[in-house]
Amino acid sequence: MLIFDTLEIEKTKDKLAIKEAYLKKLSKINLEDKPQEFMKLRSSYEDALAYADSDDIEPDNNPIDIWISKVNKIYDDFESRNNQDLWRNLLKDDVCQSIDTKNQAREALLVFFMENNNIYKEIFILLNDYSYFMDDLDELYEEFPKLFIDNIIVDGINNKEYPPYDLFEMKKGLNYDKFLEKYYELERSFSDDNLENIKNLLEEIDKLNINHLYLEINRAITYYKHENINQAWDIINNIDDKCQELIYVKIARGNILVSRKEYEMAKKYFENVIKIDCNNYAAIKGLCGVYIEEGKLLEAKELIYDLNSLGYQNIYIDELSNNINDMLIKDLDYQIKNNT
């Protein structure tokens, strides 16, 4: 059997021997560098334990594998995977209720999520209520890569999925996972300010025929970065009225207004966001840009200090800070020379 080949032991129902083989192999794997190898090992370990509990049922047909196939069926359809009722019914399965298999089902589900995790926050919360992920973090850190537990499970429970799935115009037969993959690439390209790559990614995403509010906002941002300010403004103004109060839209409006040199109006949008979320990096950075344009350098420097105190430190903020310092020095030199 392949599962025992992976564990490098003979076929057995001795659980102690299975666990010892698993831990021996696990000690040789760097969980962060080789997640695929870990997943294969973990899956083999769980199948071997299930086989040890079974009445000579082949591992590929054990109850955990059958249950995971049901998980996969739900996950295959984007709309279904975010349906709480379907997950609740799945959690009523015998393998989820039995004391003997409940933990195995949880571990198998976590292995599944290592590769399949585009799921609503509400689903993660529902699964946590059943599986106690947050209560058993120390145990999970020992069995799974910490980055996976923190970035997928903990983040999935605590934070809204991004971009918000409820803003999709849901249609059957469309590849929403491919959209999300390309969208995340698009966000990284914005961080790198790679306009050519942004343009290419927008073209790829458009071919998927999937609409999302955040995509349109990013399209508007692309236009204003290319100095097509009027086109950017038209896109923002044509966004559904019910979405105009979203923070993401307000920040985009503020940035475009800065490009239109309408600083007072831009300032209002950024300040409005900061009132709602005083730690919002994009709004603070945007307001800082307004202050620089208005010549209010001390106010801008204070905002940079606020960003640093919040833990935001990157090359763009450092460059902005250096520019502000240079302008303050020039301003001071001018005042000294002119005795003002």
C-alpha positions in Angstrom: 0.0 0.0 0.0 1.3 3.4 -0.9 0.5 5.0 2.4 2.8 2.6 4.2 5.5 3.1 1.5 5.3 6.8 2.4 5.7 6.0 6.1 8.5 3.6 5.1 7.1 0.7 7.2 5.3 -2.6 6.4 1.6 -2.7 6.3 0.4 -2.8 9.9 -2.5 -2.1 12.3 -0.1 -1.3 15.1 -1.0 2.4 15.9 2.2 2.9 17.9 4.4 1.7 15.0 2.5 4.0 12.6 2.9 7.0 14.9 6.6 6.4 15.5 7.1 6.1 11.7 5.2 9.3 11.1 7.2 11.3 13.7 10.5 9.9 12.4 9.7 11.1 8.9 8.2 14.4 10.2 11.5 15.2 11.9 13.2 15.2 8.5 10.8 17.6 6.8 11.0 21.4 7.0 7.3 22.2 7.3 7.7 25.7 5.9 9.9 24.8 2.9 8.2 21.6 1.8 4.4 21.9 2.6 3.5 19.5 -0.3 5.8 16.8 1.2 4.3 17.4 4.6 0.7 17.1 3.3 1.5 13.8 1.6 3.1 12.4 4.8 0.2 13.7 7.0 -2.4 12.2 4.6 -0.7 8.8 4.7 -0.4 9.0 8.5 -4.2 9.6 8.8 -5.1 6.9 6.3 -2.8 4.4 8.1 -4.5 5.2 11.4 -8.0 4.9 9.8 -6.9 1.5 8.3 -5.7 0.4 11.8 -9.2 1.1 13.1 -11.1 -0.5 10.2 -12.2 -4.0 9.4 -9.6 -4.5 6.6 -11.2 -1.7 4.5 -8.6 -0.4 2.0 -7.3 3.1 3.0 -8.7 4.7 -0.2 -12.2 3.6 0.9 -12.0 4.5 4.6 -14.7 6.7 6.1 -12.4 9.7 6.4 -11.5 9.6 2.7 -15.2 9.2 1.8 -16.0 12.2 4.0 -13.2 14.3 2.4 -14.6 13.5 -1.0 -17.9 15.0 0.1 -15.9 18.1 1.3 -14.3 18.3 -2.1 -17.6 18.1 -3.8 -19.0 21.1 -1.9 -15.7 23.0 -2.4 -15.7 22.4 -6.2 -18.6 24.8 -6.7 -17.8 28.4 -5.5 -21.4 29.1 -4.4 -21.8 25.8 -2.7 -18.6 26.1 -0.7 -19.8 29.2 0.9 -23.2 27.7 1.8 -23.4 27.3 5.6 -26.3 24.8 5.4 -24.3 22.4 3.3 -21.4 22.5 5.7 -23.7 22.0 8.7 -25.1 18.9 7.0 -21.6 17.7 6.3 -20.7 18.1 10.0 -23.5 15.8 10.9 -21.7 12.9 9.2 -20.9 9.9 11.5 -17.1 10.6 11.2 -17.6 14.1 12.6 -19.8 12.9 15.5 -17.9 9.8 16.6 -15.3 10.2 19.4 -13.1 7.7 17.5 -12.9 9.6 14.2 -13.8 13.3 15.1 -10.1 14.3 15.5 -9.1 12.5 12.3 -11.8 14.3 10.4 -10.5 17.6 11.7 -7.0 16.8 10.7 -8.0 15.6 7.3 -10.0 18.9 6.8 -6.9 20.9 7.7 -4.8 19.0 5.2 -7.5 19.7 2.6 -7.4 23.5 3.5 -3.7 23.7 2.9 -4.5 23.7 -0.8 -8.1 24.8 -0.9 -8.9 27.8 1.3 -10.9 30.4 -0.7 -13.8 30.3 1.8 -16.1 32.8 3.5 -15.2 34.0 7.0 -18.6 32.7 8.2 -17.7 29.2 7.1 -14.4 29.3 9.0 -16.3 30.5 12.0 -18.8 27.7 11.6 -16.0 25.1 11.3 -14.2 26.5 14.3 -17.4 26.2 16.4 -17.3 22.5 15.6 -13.6 21.8 15.5 -12.2 24.2 18.2 -9.3 25.4 16.0 -8.7 28.5 18.1 -8.9 26.5 21.4 -6.3 24.0 20.2 -3.7 26.3 18.5 -0.7 24.9 20.5 -1.6 21.4 19.4 -2.2 22.5 15.8 1.2 24.3 15.7 2.9 21.0 16.6 1.2 19.2 13.8 1.0 21.7 10.9 3.1 24.6 9.6 2.6 27.6 11.8 2.3 29.9 8.8 -0.6 27.9 7.5 -2.4 27.9 10.8 -1.9 31.6 11.3 -2.4 32.9 7.7 -5.3 30.6 6.7 -7.1 29.3 9.7 -6.7 32.0 12.3 -6.9 34.8 9.7 -9.9 33.2 8.1 -11.7 33.1 11.4 -10.8 36.6 12.5 -10.9 38.6 9.3 -13.3 39.2 6.4 -12.3 37.3 3.3 -10.5 39.5 0.7 -11.8 40.6 -1.7 -15.3 40.2 -0.1 -17.0 37.3 -1.8 -20.5 38.7 -1.3 -19.6 41.4 -3.8 -19.2 38.9 -6.6 -21.9 38.8 -9.3 -22.3 35.0 -8.8 -22.8 32.9 -12.0 -22.5 29.2 -12.6 -19.6 27.7 -14.5 -17.1 30.5 -13.9 -13.6 30.0 -12.4 -13.7 32.2 -9.3 -10.5 30.5 -7.9 -8.6 31.6 -11.0 -10.0 35.1 -10.6 -8.8 35.2 -7.0 -5.4 33.9 -8.0 -5.0 36.6 -10.6 -6.5 39.3 -8.4 -3.9 38.6 -5.7 -1.2 38.9 -8.4 -2.7 42.2 -9.3 -2.6 43.5 -5.7 1.1 42.5 -5.5 1.8 44.3 -8.8 0.2 47.4 -7.3 2.5 47.1 -4.3 5.4 46.9 -6.7 4.0 49.7 -8.8 4.5 47.5 -11.9 2.0 49.2 -14.3 2.8 47.0 -17.3 2.1 43.9 -15.3 -1.1 45.4 -13.9 -2.3 46.1 -17.4 -1.6 42.5 -18.5 -3.3 41.0 -15.4 -6.4 43.2 -15.9 -6.7 41.8 -19.5 -6.3 38.2 -18.2 -9.0 38.8 -15.5 -11.4 40.3 -18.0 -11.3 37.1 -20.1 -12.7 35.2 -17.0 -16.0 37.2 -17.4 -16.2 37.7 -13.6 -17.2 41.1 -12.1 -16.2 42.4 -8.7 -16.4 45.9 -7.2 -12.7 45.8 -6.1 -11.6 44.9 -9.6 -13.3 48.0 -11.0 -11.7 50.2 -8.3 -8.3 48.7 -9.2 -9.0 49.5 -12.8 -9.8 53.1 -11.9 -6.5 53.2 -9.9 -4.7 51.9 -13.0 -6.1 54.7 -15.1 -5.1 57.4 -12.7 -1.6 56.0 -12.3 -1.4 56.2 -16.1 -2.7 59.8 -15.7 -6.0 59.0 -17.4 -7.7 60.9 -14.6 -11.1 61.4 -16.2 -11.5 57.8 -17.1 -10.6 56.8 -13.5 -13.2 59.3 -12.2 -15.9 58.0 -14.5 -15.4 54.4 -13.2 -15.6 55.5 -9.6 -18.7 57.6 -10.2 -20.4 54.7 -12.0 -20.0 52.3 -9.1 -23.3 51.3 -7.5 -24.6 53.9 -5.0 -24.9 51.2 -2.2 -21.1 50.7 -2.5 -20.1 54.3 -2.3 -19.8 54.2 1.5 -17.3 51.3 1.5 -13.9 52.3 2.8 -12.1 50.9 -0.2 -14.2 53.2 -2.5 -13.6 56.2 -0.3 -9.8 55.7 -0.4 -9.9 55.3 -4.2 -12.0 58.5 -4.5 -9.5 60.4 -2.3 -6.5 59.2 -4.4 -8.2 60.2 -7.6 -9.2 63.6 -6.2 -5.5 64.2 -5.3 -4.6 63.5 -8.9 -7.3 66.1 -9.9 -5.7 68.5 -7.4 -9.0 68.7 -5.5 -7.1 68.5 -2.2 -9.9 69.7 0.2 -12.4 67.2 -1.1 -9.7 64.4 -1.1 -8.9 65.3 2.5 -12.5 64.9 3.5 -12.6 61.3 2.2 -9.3 60.3 3.9 -10.3 61.9 7.2 -13.7 60.2 7.0 -12.0 56.8 6.7 -9.6 57.6 9.6 -12.6 58.4 11.8 -14.0 54.9 11.0 -10.6 53.2 11.2 -7.9 55.2 12.9 -5.2 52.7 11.9 -6.1 52.6 8.2 -2.7 52.7 6.4 -4.0 53.7 3.0 -6.0 56.6 4.3 -3.2 57.9 6.5 -0.8 57.7 3.6 -3.3 59.5 1.3 -3.8 62.3 3.8 -0.1 62.6 4.2 0.1 63.1 0.4 -2.5 65.9 0.6 -0.5 67.7 3.4 2.6 67.5 1.2 0.8 69.0 -1.7 -0.6 71.8 0.6 2.9 72.5 2.0 1.9 71.3 5.5 5.1 69.4 6.0 5.0 69.1 9.8 1.5 67.7 9.7 2.7 65.2 7.0 5.7 64.2 9.1 3.4 63.6 12.1 1.4 61.2 10.0 4.5 59.3 9.0 5.4 59.0 12.6 1.9 57.6 13.2 2.4 55.0 10.4 5.7 53.9 12.0 4.2 53.6 15.4 1.5 51.3 13.9 4.3 49.1 12.6 4.2 50.2 8.9 7.7 50.4 7.6 8.6 49.8 4.0 10.7 51.3 1.2 7.8 53.6 0.1 7.2 55.1 3.5 10.9 55.5 4.1 11.2 57.3 0.8 8.2 59.5 1.6 9.7 60.3 5.0 13.1 61.2 3.4 11.4 63.5 0.9 9.5 65.3 3.7 12.7 65.7 5.7 14.5 67.1 2.6 11.7 69.6 2.0 11.7 70.6 5.7 15.5 71.2 5.5 15.2 73.3 2.3 12.4 75.3 3.9 14.5 75.9 7.0 17.5 76.9 4.9 15.3 79.4 3.0 14.0 80.9 6.2 17.5 81.3 7.6 18.8 82.9 4.4 15.9 85.3 4.3 15.8 85.9 8.0 12.2 84.9 8.2 
